[in-house]
Amino acid sequence: MEQDEKLMREALREAKAAAEAGEIPIGAVVAWKGRIIGRGHNMTEKLHDTTAHAEMIAITSATEALGGKYLTDCTLYVTVEPCPMCAGALAWSQISRIVYGAPDPRRGYSLFSPSLLHPRTVATGGVLQEDCSALMLEFFKSKR
């Protein structure tokens, strides 16, 4: 659990970078053997690309670091529960584990289909949930 919190703090750093850039504050890191090999935060506004979610950018970064398309033996740390698009991409990557902070009751993959993930992927929610939720709430309050 200590390792999960440490790496979720890194995802929170990415989320804060997204917020500073005017993006929805979601951040992600991919770890392999406890070492970060991929990072990302939402960049949909900057790239004018609705698929530029934190998870997608972190997946691309991590697969490049590993030199292959599969993320077996890797863990994704993301501040908010992945959407169905990202869950599908994570399934194709065969990632071993997903750890997320805040649930997404409106657009999270588990609302639509928990079976979107690869059958061997283990998902854990609620790691630093309060910190992750607070960042989202602050961002949307400032937009109103």
SERO-4910 file (N, C-alpha, C, O; in steps of 0.05 Angstrom, whole numbers):
BEGIN
 pado doro    nc1    nc2    nc3   cac1   cac2   cac3    cc1    cc2    cc3    oc1    oc2    oc3
  Met    A     16    -24      0      0      0      0     17     25      0     10     45    -12
  Glu    A     40     24     14     58     47     15     68     54    -13     69     77    -21
  Gln    A     75     33    -29     84     37    -56     62     48    -73     67     66    -90
  Asp    A     37     39    -70     15     49    -85     10     79    -80      5     94    -98
  Glu    A     12     87    -55      8    115    -48     31    132    -59     26    154    -69
  Lys    A     55    122    -58     78    137    -69     74    142    -99     79    164   -108
  Leu    A     67    121   -113     64    124   -142     38    140   -149     37    153   -170
  Met    A     18    138   -133     -6    154   -138      0    184   -134    -11    201   -148
  Arg    A     18    190   -116     27    218   -113     40    228   -138     38    252   -145
  Glu    A     54    211   -152     66    218   -178     44    224   -199     46    242   -215
  Ala    A     23    207   -198      1    212   -216    -13    238   -209    -22    253   -227
  Leu    A    -15    244   -184    -26    270   -175    -10    294   -185    -21    315   -192
  Arg    A     17    290   -186     34    311   -197     27    316   -226     26    339   -235
  Glu    A     22    295   -241     15    297   -269    -13    311   -271    -17    328   -289
  Ala    A    -31    304   -253    -58    316   -254    -56    346   -248    -70    362   -261
  Lys    A    -39    354   -230    -35    383   -224    -23    397   -249    -30    420   -254
  Ala    A     -5    384   -263      6    396   -287    -17    400   -308    -17    420   -322
  Ala    A    -35    381   -310    -58    384   -328    -75    408   -320    -82    424   -337
  Ala    A    -81    411   -294    -97    433   -284    -84    460   -291    -97    479   -299
  Glu    A    -57    461   -287    -43    486   -293    -44    493   -322    -42    517   -329
  Ala    A    -47    473   -339    -49    478   -368    -78    482   -377    -83    484   -401
  Gly    A    -97    482   -358   -125    486   -365   -139    461   -374   -161    462   -385
  Glu    A   -127    438   -369   -138    412   -376   -153    400   -352   -146    408   -329
  Ile    A   -171    382   -356   -184    368   -334   -161    353   -319   -146    339   -332
  Pro    A   -160    357   -293   -136    347   -278   -137    317   -272   -143    308   -250
  Ile    A   -129    302   -292   -126    274   -289    -97    267   -297    -88    276   -318
  Gly    A    -83    252   -280    -56    245   -285    -52    215   -283    -67    201   -269
  Ala    A    -32    205   -296    -26    176   -296      3    171   -298     18    185   -311
  Val    A     12    149   -285     39    139   -289     37    108   -291     20     95   -280
  Val    A     56     97   -307     58     68   -309     84     60   -296    105     72   -302
  Ala    A     83     40   -279    106     31   -265    112      2   -272     94    -14   -276
  Trp    A    138     -4   -275    147    -31   -280    168    -37   -259    189    -23   -258
  Lys    A    164    -57   -243    182    -64   -221    187    -41   -203    210    -36   -193
  Gly    A    166    -25   -198    168     -2   -179    180     23   -191    182     43   -177
  Arg    A    188     22   -216    201     45   -230    182     57   -250    170     42   -266
  Ile    A    179     83   -251    161     96   -270    174     94   -298    196    103   -302
  Ile    A    158     83   -317    168     81   -344    150     97   -364    156     99   -387
  Gly    A    128    108   -353    111    124   -370     95    144   -353     87    138   -331
  Arg    A     90    167   -364     75    188   -351     56    201   -371     61    201   -395
  Gly    A     34    212   -360     17    227   -377     -4    243   -361    -10    235   -338
  His    A    -14    263   -373    -37    277   -362    -55    286   -385    -47    286   -408
  Asn    A    -79    293   -378    -98    300   -400    -86    322   -417    -75    342   -407
  Met    A    -89    319   -443    -79    339   -462   -100    342   -485    -92    349   -507
  Thr    A   -125    338   -479   -145    340   -500   -148    368   -511   -153    371   -535
  Glu    A   -145    388   -495   -147    416   -504   -122    424   -521   -125    435   -542
  Lys    A    -99    418   -510    -74    425   -523    -72    412   -550    -63    425   -570
  Leu    A    -78    386   -552    -75    371   -576   -100    372   -594    -99    361   -617
  His    A   -121    384   -584   -147    384   -599   -155    355   -606   -162    349   -629
  Asp    A   -152    337   -587   -156    309   -591   -171    297   -568   -161    296   -545
  Thr    A   -196    288   -573   -212    277   -551   -201    251   -540   -210    242   -519
  Thr    A   -182    238   -554   -171    213   -544   -145    218   -527   -133    199   -518
  Ala    A   -137    243   -524   -112    249   -510   -116    249   -479   -110    268   -466
  His    A   -126    227   -469   -130    223   -440   -103    216   -427    -85    206   -441
  Ala    A   -101    221   -402    -77    215   -386    -68    186   -390    -44    181   -394
  Glu    A    -87    168   -388    -80    139   -391    -68    133   -418    -48    118   -420
  Met    A    -80    144   -439    -71    138   -466    -42    148   -470    -26    135   -483
  Ile    A    -36    172   -460    -10    183   -463     10    167   -446     33    162   -455
  Ala    A      2    159   -422     20    142   -405     25    115   -418     47    105   -416
  Ile    A      5    103   -430      8     77   -444     29     80   -466     47     64   -468
  Thr    A     26    100   -483     44    104   -505     72    108   -495     91     97   -506
  Ser    A     75    124   -474    102    130   -463    114    104   -452    138     99   -456
  Ala    A     98     88   -438    109     63   -426    116     42   -447    136     29   -445
  Thr    A     99     39   -467    105     19   -488    130     27   -503    146     10   -512
  Glu    A    134     52   -507    158     62   -520    183     55   -503    204     47   -513
  Ala    A    180     60   -477    203     54   -458    210     24   -458    233     17   -456
  Leu    A    189      7   -460    194    -22   -460    201    -33   -487    212    -55   -489
  Gly    A    194    -18   -508    200    -28   -535    181    -49   -545    188    -65   -562
  Gly    A    157    -49   -534    136    -68   -543    109    -58   -536    106    -39   -521
  Lys    A     88    -71   -547     61    -61   -543     47    -72   -518     25    -62   -511
  Tyr    A     59    -90   -504     46   -102   -480     57    -92   -454     81    -87   -452
  Leu    A     40    -88   -435     48    -78   -409     44    -98   -387     36    -92   -364
  Thr    A     48   -124   -393     47   -144   -373     68   -138   -352     89   -128   -358
  Asp    A     62   -144   -327     80   -139   -305     82   -109   -298    100   -100   -284
  Cys    A     64    -93   -309     63    -64   -304     38    -56   -288     18    -71   -289
  Thr    A     39    -34   -275     16    -23   -261     11      6   -270     30     22   -271
  Leu    A    -14     12   -276    -21     40   -282    -33     52   -257    -50     40   -244
  Tyr    A    -23     76   -250    -34     92   -228    -47    116   -241    -34    131   -255
  Val    A    -73    119   -236    -88    141   -248   -106    154   -227   -117    140   -211
  Thr    A   -108    180   -228   -122    194   -207   -152    190   -207   -166    193   -187
  Val    A   -164    184   -230   -192    179   -233   -197    153   -248   -182    147   -267
  Glu    A   -217    139   -241   -224    114   -254   -225    117   -285   -236    137   -295
  Pro    A   -212    100   -299   -211    102   -329   -239    101   -341   -257     88   -331
  Cys    A   -242    115   -364   -266    114   -379   -266     88   -396   -246     74   -397
  Pro    A   -288     82   -409   -289     58   -426   -268     57   -448   -257     36   -454
  Met    A   -262     80   -461   -242     81   -482   -215     73   -470   -201     56   -482
  Cys    A   -207     85   -448   -181     79   -436   -181     50   -425   -160     37   -427
  Ala    A   -203     41   -414   -204     13   -404   -199     -7   -427   -185    -27   -424
  Gly    A   -211     -1   -450   -207    -18   -473   -178    -18   -482   -167    -39   -488
  Ala    A   -165      6   -483   -137      8   -490   -120     -7   -470   -100    -21   -477
  Leu    A   -127     -5   -444   -112    -19   -424   -115    -49   -426    -96    -64   -421
  Ala    A   -138    -58   -435   -143    -87   -440   -124    -96   -462   -112   -117   -460
  Trp    A   -123    -81   -484   -106    -89   -507    -77    -89   -498    -61   -105   -509
  Ser    A    -69    -72   -480    -41    -71   -471    -34    -94   -452    -11    -99   -446
  Gln    A    -55   -108   -443    -52   -130   -424    -38   -122   -398    -23   -137   -386
  Ile    A    -44    -98   -389    -32    -88   -364    -40   -106   -341    -63   -116   -340
  Ser    A    -22   -111   -323    -28   -129   -301    -46   -117   -279    -62   -131   -267
  Arg    A    -42    -91   -275    -56    -79   -252    -63    -50   -258    -48    -36   -271
  Ile    A    -86    -41   -248    -94    -14   -249   -101     -5   -221   -117    -18   -207
  Val    A    -90     18   -213    -96     29   -187   -106     58   -193    -92     74   -205
  Tyr    A   -130     63   -183   -141     90   -188   -149    103   -161   -155     89   -141
  Gly    A   -150    129   -162   -157    144   -138   -187    147   -134   -199    132   -118
  Ala    A   -199    165   -149   -228    171   -146   -244    155   -167   -236    152   -190
  Pro    A   -267    145   -158   -285    133   -177   -297    154   -195   -298    177   -188
  Asp    A   -307    146   -218   -321    164   -236   -349    154   -240   -353    137   -258
  Pro    A   -368    163   -224   -395    153   -225   -410    160   -251   -432    148   -255
  Arg    A   -400    178   -267   -414    186   -292   -402    173   -316   -417    166   -335
  Arg    A   -375    170   -317   -362    160   -341   -342    138   -337   -327    131   -355
  Gly    A   -340    127   -313   -321    106   -307   -328     80   -321   -352     74   -325
  Tyr    A   -308     65   -328   -313     40   -343   -330     21   -327   -346      6   -339
  Ser    A   -328     20   -300   -344      1   -285   -374      6   -286   -390    -12   -282
  Leu    A   -381     31   -292   -410     37   -295   -421     24   -320   -444     14   -320
  Phe    A   -405     23   -341   -414     12   -367   -409    -18   -369   -426    -33   -377
  Ser    A   -384    -26   -363   -377    -54   -366   -351    -61   -352   -330    -55   -362
  Pro    A   -353    -72   -328   -329    -80   -314   -312   -100   -329   -288   -103   -324
  Ser    A   -324   -114   -348   -310   -135   -363   -293   -123   -386   -281   -138   -401
  Leu    A   -292    -97   -388   -275    -84   -409   -245    -90   -405   -230    -91   -424
  Leu    A   -237    -94   -380   -209    -99   -374   -201   -127   -383   -217   -144   -386
  His    A   -175   -130   -387   -164   -157   -393   -171   -176   -370   -171   -167   -347
  Pro    A   -177   -201   -375   -185   -219   -354   -165   -222   -331   -173   -228   -309
  Arg    A   -139   -218   -337   -119   -221   -316   -112   -194   -302    -96   -194   -284
  Thr    A   -124   -173   -311   -119   -147   -298   -133   -145   -272   -157   -151   -270
  Val    A   -119   -136   -252   -130   -131   -225   -133   -101   -222   -114    -86   -225
  Ala    A   -157    -92   -214   -162    -64   -210   -168    -58   -181   -182    -73   -168
  Thr    A   -156    -36   -171   -160    -28   -143   -166      2   -144   -152     18   -156
  Gly    A   -188     10   -130   -196     38   -129   -193     49   -101   -190     33    -82
  Gly    A   -194     75    -99   -194     88    -73   -167     96    -61   -166    104    -38
  Val    A   -146     93    -76   -119    100    -65   -117    130    -67   -117    142    -89
  Leu    A   -113    143    -44   -112    173    -42   -137    185    -54   -136    206    -67
  Gln    A   -159    172    -50   -185    181    -62   -192    210    -55   -200    225    -73
  Glu    A   -188    218    -30   -195    245    -22   -179    266    -37   -189    286    -46
  Asp    A   -153    261    -40   -135    280    -54   -143    282    -83   -144    303    -95
  Cys    A   -148    259    -95   -155    258   -124   -182    272   -129   -185    287   -148
  Ser    A   -202    266   -111   -228    279   -114   -227    309   -110   -239    324   -124
  Ala    A   -211    317    -90   -209    346    -84   -198    362   -107   -207    384   -113
  Leu    A   -178    350   -121   -167    364   -144   -188    368   -166   -189    389   -179
  Met    A   -204    348   -171   -225    350   -191   -246    371   -183   -254    387   -199
  Leu    A   -254    370   -157   -274    388   -147   -265    417   -149   -279    435   -158
  Glu    A   -240    422   -141   -228    449   -143   -228    459   -172   -235    482   -177
  Phe    A   -220    442   -190   -218    450   -218   -246    458   -229   -248    479   -241
  Phe    A   -266    441   -224   -292    447   -235   -306    471   -220   -322    486   -232
  Lys    A   -300    475   -195   -310    499   -181   -299    524   -194   -313    544   -197
  Ser    A   -273    523   -201   -261    547   -213   -272    553   -241   -269    575   -251
  Lys    A   -284    533   -254   -295    537   -281   -324    548   -280   -334    557   -301
  Arg    A   -336    547   -257   -364    556   -255   -367    585   -249   -389    596   -247
***
